[in-house]
Amino acid sequence: MKKIFAFFVVLSVVLSPTSLHAQTLNDLYNTVLAIQKSLNNVGQKSLAQVVTGQQAPLNYVVPALPQRYVDTTFPNQTGRTISVLANGDFQTAINQAVPGDTIVLQAGATYSGNFVLPNKNSNGQWIVITSSALNSLPPQGIRVSKADAMHMPKIVTPNAASAIDAEQGASHLDWSASK
């Protein structure tokens, strides 16, 4: 009976993508751990065997959740807003920006070049590079899709070198909504 229950839970998660939105990753992880423990306690197949149908050791360990997290909260900017139109000079905007400034690239525009991010004294503030259509993109914490590409600028290289490079020590640059 436990094997059937475990299979049903796994199927309901796999076949119902909305269930992943309803449950947090932690809830899902705890559910998998509970199923794994109950299967191992009664000597049944491991969760990996139930899901894949392949042999796996009974001491199969579910991978741990990340132990460190990166704060992706959008920084509170207090400086200037530097707008770069479709044919504008992105490198000049990068060079002129100081920590606390926001560089806004035109949504849908393509910026071609080998851009270099200089080392600037950040004093804990950020230089944010973002899209002019940021409000048309999904809210923070929600992934973008291919359909959102038209709301983002595109940064490309005209040659074999990187489109974006950073000087040694360059930091506190926040890229949001660019592809």
Buried (B, 14 or more C-beta within 10 A) or exposed (E): EEBEEBBEBBEEBEEEEEEEEEBEEEEBBEBBEEBBEBBBEEEBBBBBBBBEEEEBEEEBEBEEEEEEEEEEEEBEBEBEEBEBEEEBEBBEBBEEBBBBBBBBBBBBBEBEBBBBBBEBEBEEBBBBBBBBBBEEBEEEEEEEEEEBEEBBBBBEBEEEEEBBEBEEEBEBBBEBBBB
